[in-house]
Amino acid sequence: MALRTRLTQRFKIEHPIISAPMGFVAGGRLAAAVTSAGGLGLIGAGYGDAAWLRREFEAAGNARVGCGFITWSLARQPELLDLALAHAPAALMLSFGDPGPFAAKIKRAGVPLVCQVQTLAHARQAAAAGADVIVAEGGEAGGHGGTRATLTLTPEVADHLAVAAPDCMLLAAGGIADGRGLAAALLLGADGVLIGSRLLASVEALAPAGFVAAMIAADGDATIQTKVIDRVRGYDWPPGFSGRALKTRFVADWHGREDALRDPATKSAQAERYWQAFLAGDAEETGVFAGEAVGLIHDAPSASRIIAKIVTQAEDLLSGASNFIA
Ligand SMILES: Cc1cc2nc3c(=O)[nH]c(=O)nc-3n(C[C@H](O)[C@H](O)[C@H](O)COP(=O)(O)O)c2cc1C
């Protein structure tokens, strides 16, 4: 049984899986590996760095990949959108902010617009902007997000789109790391899934080995939504978002006392601690963005093994090999 959906049809891909544009860790190699495994890979442009983005499109070679930006940050350097569009991406994803100012340019370029949303209000805004795909991101997700849960946000957005924008496709994101998550998302009304954390622990992601080891060692209780990492890095996120990360020693030291990081001397000392450990891959002394799905992640194989396993398990579940007692 193959999992054919509107997503596989319209993007001409084999499996209804898109990889998350995880800022600076989802590079060209991971995106290309996901595409070659039958999904669609996205490069994570994050806050935006032209040299990094050029290099990662190059690393993807001839593979058909897309790219994702943090919308509020793109608004500060909009020329990066032209750089991405010049590489004829298979999709352009915008998350965290109003996609409206960029939508027309992306659509004029004939590139499918993917908008990640965290609330129903965001979904309404994205549909009105002409999104071709909306990603309903639950707060279980690794990295930045809101507080709604994937289990309720996905069907609620599906119901909204069925009336307001029936051609717009829907992906579920947040907590999806195995075939159970993929099967559940399809049953909730999604056309596919966007997967981050599970693919972060892979051969091809640009994650330090120490971060991946910490993810594998962690269970799903070991993450927290926190503003500590943004505060120490000096990223001024709009209200309503915080970042889910492992509860490392660094995060535990400052979570709940973020205001103390406003003191310039404290902030500078902690920024040094953060960046030194970050560059050394010392997970405990820095911030490691990852979602609740870490509790389902026990290894770091290739992206193609990860995707094949997720798809096979979902196909089995959806074709009746479930856990129901007859
Ligand atoms: C390390 C990391 C970095 C992320 N960076 C971004 C980003 O730069 N832009 C973005 O749209 N989403 C980012 N995300 C969120 C993903 O797009 C996605 O919503 C999330 O990974 C899905 O949940 P999961 O991690 O449980 O699969 C990031 C996620 C992780 C784990």
The ligand as a MOL file (V3000), in Angstrom:
LIG
                    3D

  0  0  0     0  0            999 V3000
M  V30 BEGIN CTAB
M  V30 COUNTS 31 33 0 0 0
M  V30 BEGIN ATOM
M  V30 1 C 16.8500 22.3020 15.5880 0
M  V30 2 C 15.5970 22.8720 15.0060 0
M  V30 3 C 15.6630 24.0720 14.3110 0
M  V30 4 C 14.5180 24.6030 13.7300 0
M  V30 5 N 14.6240 25.7470 13.0060 0
M  V30 6 C 13.5520 26.1830 12.3030 0
M  V30 7 C 13.6730 27.2880 11.4200 0
M  V30 8 O 14.7400 27.9040 11.2980 0
M  V30 9 N 12.5970 27.6540 10.6870 0
M  V30 10 C 11.4040 26.9710 10.7900 0
M  V30 11 O 10.4770 27.2890 10.0920 0
M  V30 12 N 11.2400 25.9510 11.6600 0
M  V30 13 C 12.2900 25.5290 12.3950 0
M  V30 14 N 12.1390 24.4630 13.2460 0
M  V30 15 C 10.7940 23.9020 13.4560 0
M  V30 16 C 10.4220 22.9390 12.3480 0
M  V30 17 O 10.0650 23.6540 11.1850 0
M  V30 18 C 9.2590 22.0090 12.6820 0
M  V30 19 O 8.1060 22.7250 12.9970 0
M  V30 20 C 9.5260 21.0490 13.8310 0
M  V30 21 O 10.8160 20.5100 13.7540 0
M  V30 22 C 8.5110 19.9320 13.8080 0
M  V30 23 O 8.4950 19.2320 15.0070 0
M  V30 24 P 9.4450 17.9830 15.3340 0
M  V30 25 O 10.7510 18.6000 15.6600 0
M  V30 26 O 8.7850 17.3240 16.4690 0
M  V30 27 O 9.5040 17.1350 14.0950 0
M  V30 28 C 13.2750 23.9220 13.8630 0
M  V30 29 C 13.2250 22.7130 14.5540 0
M  V30 30 C 14.3630 22.1740 15.1230 0
M  V30 31 C 14.2770 20.8470 15.8400 0
M  V30 END ATOM
M  V30 BEGIN BOND
M  V30 1 1 1 2
M  V30 2 1 2 3
M  V30 3 2 2 30
M  V30 4 2 3 4
M  V30 5 1 4 5
M  V30 6 1 4 28
M  V30 7 2 5 6
M  V30 8 1 6 7
M  V30 9 1 6 13
M  V30 10 2 7 8
M  V30 11 1 7 9
M  V30 12 1 9 10
M  V30 13 2 10 11
M  V30 14 1 10 12
M  V30 15 2 12 13
M  V30 16 1 13 14
M  V30 17 1 14 15
M  V30 18 1 14 28
M  V30 19 1 15 16
M  V30 20 1 16 17
M  V30 21 1 16 18
M  V30 22 1 18 19
M  V30 23 1 18 20
M  V30 24 1 20 21
M  V30 25 1 20 22
M  V30 26 1 22 23
M  V30 27 1 23 24
M  V30 28 2 24 25
M  V30 29 1 24 26
M  V30 30 1 24 27
M  V30 31 2 28 29
M  V30 32 1 29 30
M  V30 33 1 30 31
M  V30 END BOND
M  V30 END CTAB
M  END
